[in-house]
């Protein structure tokens, strides 16, 4: 009995020593070195210890899930961790890191926002305008930028996550793009792994490309999955996508804002009225919601949609129903072409089998 008591006392002392060391480490062990930075994104609804530890580890912060779980339990404020894009500047302990996550300190320093639907030219302009951000890219071509980012040969369109990024004054613009690239790759991989089993998309790049089209075609958040289903259904049937935004992208800088019948016959590889299948590359920055909707679209038989004039779209499974919808919403618009659609062209019989889509370009 005396031996058992000694053994239990020894175990208790060891546990207390370990706990004491961990508590000391929580407030004193430096996880982000002095002068170093750790940049990471905390997604909404994914702040559990295991996921959060994975996010921190990818950013170079050496903390295990059990250490994080213990610290959060002792703090009692795990539910207050805020989603966002963080930039932690060292020296920083686990206490410092968790304190910033709870306080939402991602807004320290300067901020740069990349918007969904943007093209590479818009990203370049935003980087150029960003205060106290060193310009290292404006003299480089898009191909040279992608080479510096370690993805030589890839199109820059769609490759960067639309989000708000904190940066330290005096940082280089390439560092922000590195973070946006890594975040988009992470979001794309998550969407790809969760894709519908019957998806006709063969690679993550195909998912990214179609999601960029869905992003430009969606006028209202509630329509996103249904818009994605129209394009997925068309791919499955071998129908051309017939998307205005892809065709406009192919017209380049010469597009004046008015899509004409002759433009629908333009031989650009991005003209999805002429060419079946996906365009060669993405055409815009797709949001995480667009990626998710494209990976798992709504279940429907719809092949057409037209703008209703109130921000929403009207969906149809057959051409006759679609033509009735076009006529109905054309009348609502007082006989004028609905802004951002090819509805007028279809109503006039210019392309009687295409789906007049919503332009969401700037």
Secondary structure, DSSP 8 states (H G I E B T S, - for coil): -HHHHHHHHHHHHHHHHHHHHHHHHHHHSEEE-TT-EEEEEE-TT--SHHHHHHHHHHTT----HHHHHHHHHHHT-GGG---EEEEEESSEEHHHHHHHHHHTGGGSSEEEE--TT--HHHHHHHHHHSTTEE--STTS-HHHHHHHTT-TT---TT-S--SEEEE-TTEEHHHHHHHHHHHHHHHHHHHHHT--TT----SHHHHHHHHHHHHHH-SSGGGHHHHHHHHHHHHHHT-----HHHHHHHHGGG--S---GGGGG---TT-TTTS-S--SS--S---HHHHHHHHT-------EEEE-SSS-EEEESSHHHHHHHHHHHHHHTTTS--TTSSHHHHHTTSSTTS--------
